[in-house]
């Protein structure tokens, strides 16, 4: 067992490396690895400690038998080699391996292995993106990398930007980054939800009003356009803005001035507009629900955020990011998700996108009293959602073993409309399969006692 202080120091060093990294012992077995490598490979450190590194970080670099590790030990020198990593979820990721021997008194005590993801690298030359801070955007998928590549262009111009994407994809966050990296960063960033207020109140909210303009207007009020002067006004849910206000908004964009509600004097402003919507604006234009001239005025620069279901490589990163966030917020020390929960969370499609994923992790951290989040700690609706979508993923080997445990028919697999009993039976089969038939280990992962597992197995005719 590792000394606690040494273990803490090792984790601190690894987490400080800005790339996926792990430490191997002299036999090339995994001692520790950072969250970035967990996200890259899909494996949690607790489940792979003591396993040979080449069995976890599987690649096409000729390291199937640890040849690269042996080379590092024999030469005593660091080196780098390009190759691909095959993740737990069968995703091929191009990386640059950096392998360095860890020495004490000139004797190799182990290896430091860094696997830098190079899938998003552009071809040569300096990039403006290098000067852009996007560290708070969690992204490794190719579609999100394209979004990140656009941010320098979006930030270093005053042209209007239209951000589209489903609800919960992070449109607000992208707008904040664009403002933060622009020349207007030191000025206000004002957000207005165009779908949250009725027409009269929204007009007053945007353009302000003068005293006596309507019942209850007991004083002059500055609108958001004035408050955002020299800064950025973020109009979210622009597709919900009433047609009558769209005309006035277009006038402000063209003339850079407006008249407050009930006023007579025009007010000049210098505001950069970023708009966002989850609605198909082109279709709204075709139906006459959104002004065509305003659409083209807003759509000077356009960025589309993909839904979570199209950025599978980011799910692991997002899960661990929010786990870390809520661990700190709730003063907990949860280390990760069980294999069964991790599989289920990767199979779920997240119709609410990042917002829903974040809420699920928050729920899990709140209800989990242990170090590992297990099936009993996740929202029940996830089982039903995966069941209805037929998203239970089973590889051929597991499937054959499941059929051995349940030879009567394939109907024992989870299907739409089946009961919790079918789901629970499948959970038991998966746990027994994963642990080679060991009831003790299966019960531990399920969070049950051995007698409870025995009773459930008897109930579902698995004995």
N, C-alpha and C positions, 0 to 999 in steps of 0.2 A: 504494500500500500504506500502511495506517495505521501511524503511529508506535506502537511497542509500549506505551510508557508511557501514551499517550493512550487506546489501546484498552483497557488494563487499567483506567484510571480510569473510562472510559465503562461498562464491564461492571460495575464496582463500584457505580456510581450506579444503573444499571438494576436490578441484583439487590437493591438496597436499597429499591426501590419495591415496596410490598406488593400491587401489582396487575399484570396483564399490561401490558407497555409496550414501545415500540420508538422508535428514533431514525431519522428520515429526513433525507436531505441536501436541498439546495435544489431538486433535481429530483424530490423525493418518492420517492427510492429508499431501500430499507432499508439502513441502516448497521449497526445492531445491534439485538437484542431480548433480553429476559430469558427465563428458563426458564418463567415463568408464561405468557407469550404463546406460547411453543413448545407448551406443554401445551394452551392454549386453541384454537389454530389447527390443531395437529397437524403443523406444519412446524418443522424444525430450522433454526437461524439460518444455518448454513453453506450450506444448500441454497437460501436465499432472499436472501442478501446481494446487493445490486445490482438487485433486482427492485422494481418499483413497489409501494408499500405497499398500494394499493387492490386489487391482484391477489392479495395474500396474505391481508389482513384484509378479506374480502369481506363486504359488508353491504347492508342496505336503507335506508341513511341518505341516499341520493342522492349517494354519493361514488364512483360507478362510474368517473368520469373525474377524480377528485381534487378535486371541487368544494369539499369541506370544507377540504382542505389549502390550496387557493387562497384561500379566505375568510380563513384564519388568517394567511396571508402578507400579503394586501391590507389587512386591518384592523390587523394587528400585535397583536391581542388574543387571549387564551385564551378558549375557550368549551367548553360541554359539550352533547352531543346524545344522546338515547337511540335505540337501534336493535338489530338482531340481527346476529350474526356467523355465517357459514356456515363451519364447520370443514372441514378436509381430508376428514373422515369423514362429511360431509354432515349434521352435527348443527347445529341452529339454536340459538344461545345468546344470550339477551338481555344487552346490555351498555350501559353509559353511557360514551360516548366523551368524553375530555377531550383537547383538542388545543391545544398551546401553542407559539408560535414561539420558536425559540432565536436570540437576537440577539447580535451583536457590533458595537459602534459604531453602534447603532440600525439595523443592517442584518440582515435575517433570513438566518441561515446554515443553517437546517433546522427540523425540527419534532420535538417530543416528543409522542407519541400514547399515551395510556393508555386501555385498554379494561377498565373495571371490570365484572366479572360480577355482574349484579343478579338472576339467576334465583332466588336463595335468599332475597331480601329479603321480609320479612313486611310486611303492610299497616299502616304507621304505628305511632307510639308507641314508647316505649323497651321494650327486651326484656331479660329477665334474662340471655339468652344473651350479651349484650355483656360481662358480667362473668366469663364462663367462658372459660378458656384451652383451646382445642382445636387449637392451632397444630400439634401433633404428629400430628394425624389428617389423613390425606391424602384430601380429599373435595371434589368439585364436583358430583357427580351428585345428582339430586333425591332419590333414595332415601336416600343417606347424609346429605343435608342434613336430612331428617326425623329421622334418628338424632341428629344434632348438636343439633337443636332440642329434643330430649327431655332432653339431659344436664343442663340447669339443674334441671329437675323431679326427675330421678333423684338429683342431688347434694344438693339441699336438703331431703332427707327421710331418715328412718331406716328406712323401709319396705324389706322384702326386694325384691330385683330378680332377675328371671330373664332372662338373655341367651341368645337362641337364634341359630343360624346354622350353616352348614356348617363343616367343619374348615378352619382357616386363614383365616377371615374377620376375625379381629382381636378376638375376644371378650375376650381377656386385656387388650388395650390399652384397650378401652372401660371395663372394670372398674377399671383403674388410674386413668383420668381421672375416673370417678365418685368414687372415694375421694379423689383429690387435690383435687377441687373441693368436697368435703364438709367439714363441721365436724370430722370425724374425721381430717383430713389430717395432723395432727401426730402421730397415733398409728399403730400397726403396720398394715401391709397384708400379710396372710398368705395364701398360695395353697396349696391342697391339691388334688391330682389324685385324684378319687375312683375312677378306673378303673385306677390304677397299682399298687395294693397289694391283697393278699388281705384278706378280711374281718377277721381277727384283728389284722393289722398296721395296717389302716386305722382300726380302733376305737381302738387305742393311740395312733396318730398324731393323731387328732382330740381324744380326751378324756384322754390321758395314762394312766399306770399307777403303781401303788405297787410298792415293792420286794417281790419274791417273788410277784407276781401270776401269773407263768408262768415257764417255764424260760428263763433268760437275762435275766430282769428283776432285775438286780443293784442297782438304785437306783431311787429315785422319778424319774419323768419327767413334765414338764408337757406337756400336749397343745396342739395348735394353737389350740383355743378359748381356753385360758388365755393363750397368747402373744399372741393378737389382742385381748385385753381392752381395751375403750374404742376399738378400731379396727375394721377390716373384715376378715372372713374370706371369701375368694373360693374357692368350691367349684366347681372346673371339672370337667366330665364328670359332673355330678350324676346323669345318667341311668344311669350304671354302678354307682351305689351299691347294695350288697346290701339286700334288703328288711329284714333283721334290724337293720341300722344306720339305716335310714330311720325306724324307730319311735323310736329314741333321739334322732335329730336333731330330729324333730318335738317331742319332749318338751323339748329344750333351747330351741327357738324359742319355745315357749309359756311355759316356767317360768324361762328365763334361768339355769338351773343344771343341773349334771350330776354324776355320780359317776364318778371315774376307774376304769379297769379294775382289779379286785381291791381297790378302796377301799371305805370305809364312810361317809366324810364327803362331803357335797355341796359343790360349788364354784360360787360365783355369778360370773357374767360379764356384761358389757355389750358385746355384739358385734353389728355390723350384718352381715347375710348378703347376699352377691351370689353367685348360682349361674349356671352356664352349661352348655349342652349342645348337641351337634349332633344328638341323637336326638329323634324326635317323641314328646314326653312324653305328650301326650293319647292317642296310640295305645298307649303302654306302660301307661297307666292302664287303658284298655279291656281290655288283655290280662292285667291283674293283675300286671304287672311293676314297677309304680311305684305307691306309695300315693296315692290320690286326695286325702286330707286334706293330705299333705305338698305335693303339687303346688299346691293352692290357697294353702297357707301361703307357698310360695316365689314364686308368680306374682302377687304383689300389684301390682308394676309389671313390665311386660314390654317388652323391646326386641329387635327382630329385625334381624340384620345381613344385608344382601343379599350374594349371591355376586358375585365379580368380573364374571362374564358379564352381570350385570344392572346394572353400573355402568361402562359403556363409557367414559364421559367421564373416569373416574378412571384409566384404564389408562396414559395418557400421563404423568399426574402421578406415578403410582407408579413407572413405569419410570425417569423422570428423578430422582426422589427416591432410589431405591436405587442408580442409577448414580453420583450424587453421593456417597452414603454409602460405597460400595465404592471409588470413586476415592480418597477420603481415607484409608480404612482400608488400602488396598494401595499408597498413594503412586503412583497413576497419574493420567494426564491425558487420559482418553478423553472425546471431545467429544460423542459420541452414537451413534446407530444408522443404518446405511445405509437407504435407502428400502425396499429389499426386506425387510430384517430388521424394520423398523418395521411394515410391512404384515403380515408373518407374525405378529409379536407381538400385533398388534391383532386378528387373526383367531382366535387361539388362545383356547380357552374357560377355561383355568386351573381344572381340577377341584380342584386343591389351593389355589385362591384366592390370597390375598396371600402366604402362606408360599411357595407354589410360584413365584409371580412373582419374589419376592425371591431365591429360590435360583437361578432362571434367570439373573437379572442378575449375581449373584455369580459364577456359572460363567463368564459371558461376560467379565466384567472380569478374572477370573483368567487366562483363556486368550488374550485379545486382546493382541497386541503392538503394535497400531497405534493411531491416534487415533480410528478409527471401527470400531464393531463390525459385522462383515459376516457373511455366511451361514456361513462356515467356522468362526466363533467361537461359534456357538450349539449347544445340545445337539441331536443327531441326532433324538431322539424327537419333537421339535417338528414336523419335516417329516412324519413318519408320522402324528402326531396330527391335523395339519391335513388330511392326505390322507384319513384314515379318516372324518373328520367332514365332508368336502367343504366345508371352510371357505375354500378359495382364492377370494377375491373378485376378479372381473374386471369392469370397467365395459364398456359396449357398444363404445366406441372401441377399447379395448385388445383386446377379444375379436375384433373384426373384423380387427385387425392380426395377432393370433395365428393366425387361420384363414388369412390370406394366407401366413404363413410355413409353415403346416402344413395344406395344403388337403385332404389325404386324408380326414380325419374329425375329429369332435369327440372321438374316443377318445384323442387325444393329450393332452387335459387330464388333470390329476391325478385319479385315481380310487382308491377303496379296493382294495388288493391289488396295485397296480402297483409296479414296481421303483424303485430309486433313479434309474435311468436316465431314467424318465419325469419324475421331479421335477427332475433336473438339466437335462433338455431344456427344461422349462417355465421354469426359472430363466434359461436363456440367451435364450429368446424374449422374456421380460419385460425383461431388461436391454437387448437390442437395440432393443426397442420404445421403452423409456424414453429411450434416447439417440439416437433417430432413425436407427438402423442403424450407428452408429459402433462398430466393433469395439474400438477403443482405449479408449473410455470404458466400454464394457460390461465389458471385461477388467479394468479398474481397479476397478470396483465389485465384481466377483466376486472380486477378489484374485488374479487369474491373470495370466500373461504372454500376449501376443497369440498366440504359437504354440500354447499350450495351448488357448486359445479356438478357434483355427482347427481343431485336431485334434478337439475336441469337436463343433464344428459339422459337420465332415465325418462324424463317427461317427453323428450324429443326422440326417444328410441335410438340413441347413439351409443348405448352400452352393448 
